[in-house]
Amino acid sequence: MSYRTLARGFPSRERLSSSSIKAVMAHFARALSRCGKIAGVAATSVATATFCDAAINKKDFTPLVVARNDKIGANVHKVTLAFPDPSDTLGMTCAGMLMVEGEKRDGSGTIARPYTPVTRDDTVGRMELVVKDYPGVGNVSSHVCSRKVGDTLRVKGCFTKIKVEANKWKRVGMVAGGSGLTPCLQVAEELLSLPDDKTKIDLIFCNKNEGDIFLKDHLDALAAKHDRFTVKYCVDKPLGMFWSWTGGLTGYVDADMVKAHLPPPSEGNIVMVCGPPPMYKAICGPKKFEKGKPPKQGPIDGVLKALGYTEAMCFKF
Ligand SMILES: Cc1cc2nc3c(=O)[nH]c(=O)nc-3n(C[C@H](O)[C@H](O)[C@H](O)COP(=O)(O)OP(=O)(O)OC[C@H]3O[C@@H](n4cnc5c(N)ncnc54)[C@H](O)[C@@H]3O)c2cc1C
């Protein structure tokens, strides 16, 4: 609940009566108790309320109603989730993700996976997830993509992955594989929205074939609008049935592609990677997973290590 929302709840001065004063007091009490609950502190002032408009929290899963489910690409869905209070915003520090719970394919219970909203943090009343389904094998992805309007999805967060600030880096390179696009897009859009930021951002977006590329119009529009953002599309198995692939790069990302299209290893530059496990292995080395602990970055390896990037010059989502 934001300050604007609180203000909207105030009747105009002419209409103030004892019953409307009571209604206003109740409105504030509800808002303040909500803030106290979310922030985990006693709500002592109206000012507190201006910072307490988060729709979800880190501790418990919140059920959100599916308002839309649109297929936007080959097995890719954009799922719109309505916040319980239509005046709420997400409450996310960029770059961040949230956990979505879904039923396991084998019916043995539920499991949660990280997802990245494509709507910005200040979007009021809803958020959108872009989720790639892995039909026949995926667990949470299939659960999310098969939700109908009116169903609920249980969501927890948001959890910060890496803090994004104006001019924190000179250049940011990104290698995104399939649904690994969404965290990279979040970082790019955040940097491009910061008024004083000058970071140059170069993205290689990898897919199996040209039919799998999604959000292309959105990425192309972003590149057309901002000189400091470039996107290259890379497919490992072009369809090539009726036309040849002229849209960009072909094959798996290798040292030559990194040298040609991403910032060089240098202090102040960083390359962010998000994709399937084989992509991490080949490009930057796998993340380190330990049961019951958040994943760690793990040592740098693969193409980036061979080219001289250090651990500080790489971030694995
Ligand atoms: C920080 C972060 C943010 C993410 N944000 C998004 C997002 O916004 N949208 C999104 O769609 N995904 C996102 N992901 C990936 C997501 O968390 C899941 O890993 C993905 O949806 C698969 O989960 P699952 O439970 O369906 O499949 P799992 O149970 O993890 O895997 C089941 C099987 O599905 C197949 N599979 C799973 N993932 C892949 C893959 N990447 N490529 C090829 N085959 C695969 C494999 O055969 C695997 O054995 C993100 C991941 C991270 C780390």
The ligand as a Tripos MOL2 file, in Angstrom:
@<TRIPOS>MOLECULE
LIG
   53    58     1     0     0
SMALL
NO_CHARGES

@<TRIPOS>ATOM
      1 C1         17.8050  -16.6010  -11.1520 C.3       1 LIG1
      2 C2         16.9570  -17.4490  -12.0680 C.ar      1 LIG1
      3 C3         15.8520  -16.8790  -12.6750 C.ar      1 LIG1
      4 C4         15.0650  -17.6180  -13.5530 C.ar      1 LIG1
      5 N1         14.0120  -17.0160  -14.1730 N.ar      1 LIG1
      6 C5         13.2620  -17.7170  -15.0510 C.ar      1 LIG1
      7 C6         12.1710  -17.1010  -15.7430 C.ar      1 LIG1
      8 O1         11.8490  -15.9190  -15.5480 O.2       1 LIG1
      9 N2         11.4810  -17.8550  -16.6340 N.ar      1 LIG1
     10 C7         11.7700  -19.1770  -16.8650 C.ar      1 LIG1
     11 O2         11.0830  -19.8090  -17.6800 O.2       1 LIG1
     12 N3         12.7750  -19.7860  -16.1870 N.ar      1 LIG1
     13 C8         13.5140  -19.0960  -15.2990 C.ar      1 LIG1
     14 N4         14.5170  -19.7230  -14.6150 N.ar      1 LIG1
     15 C9         14.6430  -21.1980  -14.7450 C.3       1 LIG1
     16 C10        13.6330  -21.8700  -13.7620 C.3       1 LIG1
     17 O3         13.9950  -21.5800  -12.4330 O.3       1 LIG1
     18 C11        13.5900  -23.4040  -13.8700 C.3       1 LIG1
     19 O4         14.8940  -23.9110  -13.7900 O.3       1 LIG1
     20 C12        12.9420  -23.8890  -15.1660 C.3       1 LIG1
     21 O5         11.6310  -23.3580  -15.3120 O.3       1 LIG1
     22 C13        12.8430  -25.4250  -15.1650 C.3       1 LIG1
     23 O6         12.2020  -25.8210  -14.0090 O.3       1 LIG1
     24 P1         11.2870  -27.1430  -13.9400 P.3       1 LIG1
     25 O7         10.9080  -27.3690  -12.5080 O.co2     1 LIG1
     26 O8         10.1620  -27.0980  -14.9170 O.co2     1 LIG1
     27 O9         12.2410  -28.2810  -14.4830 O.3       1 LIG1
     28 P2         13.2970  -29.1450  -13.6170 P.3       1 LIG1
     29 O10        12.5530  -29.9960  -12.6430 O.co2     1 LIG1
     30 O11        14.3420  -28.2260  -13.0410 O.co2     1 LIG1
     31 O12        13.9590  -30.0140  -14.7290 O.3       1 LIG1
     32 C14        13.2390  -31.1120  -15.3420 C.3       1 LIG1
     33 C15        13.8030  -31.3780  -16.7130 C.3       1 LIG1
     34 O13        13.4040  -30.2870  -17.5820 O.3       1 LIG1
     35 C16        14.4260  -30.0210  -18.5300 C.3       1 LIG1
     36 N5         14.9500  -28.6470  -18.3400 N.ar      1 LIG1
     37 C17        14.8380  -27.8530  -17.2360 C.ar      1 LIG1
     38 N6         15.4420  -26.6780  -17.4310 N.ar      1 LIG1
     39 C18        15.9420  -26.7090  -18.6930 C.ar      1 LIG1
     40 C19        16.6560  -25.7820  -19.4940 C.ar      1 LIG1
     41 N7         16.9650  -24.5510  -19.0260 N.pl3     1 LIG1
     42 N8         16.9980  -26.1360  -20.7450 N.ar      1 LIG1
     43 C20        16.6700  -27.3640  -21.2310 C.ar      1 LIG1
     44 N9         15.9750  -28.2920  -20.5240 N.ar      1 LIG1
     45 C21        15.6230  -27.9680  -19.2820 C.ar      1 LIG1
     46 C22        15.5270  -31.0400  -18.2870 C.3       1 LIG1
     47 O14        15.2850  -32.1780  -19.0770 O.3       1 LIG1
     48 C23        15.3260  -31.4010  -16.8180 C.3       1 LIG1
     49 O15        15.8710  -32.6370  -16.5020 O.3       1 LIG1
     50 C24        15.3480  -18.9990  -13.7810 C.ar      1 LIG1
     51 C25        16.4520  -19.5720  -13.1400 C.ar      1 LIG1
     52 C26        17.2570  -18.8120  -12.3150 C.ar      1 LIG1
     53 C27        18.4370  -19.4630  -11.6500 C.3       1 LIG1
@<TRIPOS>BOND
     1     1     2 1
     2     2     3 ar
     3     2    52 ar
     4     3     4 ar
     5     4     5 ar
     6     4    50 ar
     7     5     6 ar
     8     6     7 ar
     9     6    13 1
    10     7     8 2
    11     7     9 ar
    12     9    10 ar
    13    10    11 2
    14    10    12 ar
    15    12    13 ar
    16    13    14 ar
    17    14    15 1
    18    14    50 ar
    19    15    16 1
    20    16    17 1
    21    16    18 1
    22    18    19 1
    23    18    20 1
    24    20    21 1
    25    20    22 1
    26    22    23 1
    27    23    24 1
    28    24    25 2
    29    24    26 1
    30    24    27 1
    31    27    28 1
    32    28    29 2
    33    28    30 1
    34    28    31 1
    35    31    32 1
    36    32    33 1
    37    33    34 1
    38    33    48 1
    39    34    35 1
    40    35    36 1
    41    35    46 1
    42    36    37 ar
    43    36    45 ar
    44    37    38 ar
    45    38    39 ar
    46    39    40 ar
    47    39    45 ar
    48    40    41 1
    49    40    42 ar
    50    42    43 ar
    51    43    44 ar
    52    44    45 ar
    53    46    47 1
    54    46    48 1
    55    48    49 1
    56    50    51 ar
    57    51    52 ar
    58    52    53 1
@<TRIPOS>SUBSTRUCTURE
     1 LIG1         1 GROUP 0 **** ****
